[in-house]
Amino acid sequence: MADLLSEILDKPIAYISPDLETYKATLAQAGVPDMYIGISVAFGEAIKQGEFDVEGSDLEVFLGRLSTDLKDFLKAIYGA
């Protein structure tokens, strides 16, 4: 997403992925309860491992139309 935004905005947008302990500490400092920190960490790890990289048409079936491409959506929101 950072790469797409960099392209759309014509300026560098950095993506920073904190280490696990920094992520946990940041959530705790923001007042997130431990249970939810654990859930967030688990989802983050699953995403990192590609567990959600599944192609399918479920969203389109649910919406009753084609979904919007991420780049097209970001252009509509942030583009000129």
Phi, psi and omega in degrees: 000321179298321178295317178297315179296322177301316179294314182294318183272351182057040173206152183291131174243118184276142172252123181244121179250104183290156174293164187303316182293322177295318179299312179299315182295321179295316178296317180297318180297330178279359176090014179287129179298149183308319181302318182284331173298315179300319179295316179298318179296317180297316178296318179300316178294320179297318178296315180301324181273002176081016182297336182256006179278074183236129177270142179186176182247014183304315182296317180295322177295315180297315182285333185078019179200170176292146176282161179274133175298140182303315181298318178296320178297313181296322176299317181296325182277315188250347184282168179277000000 
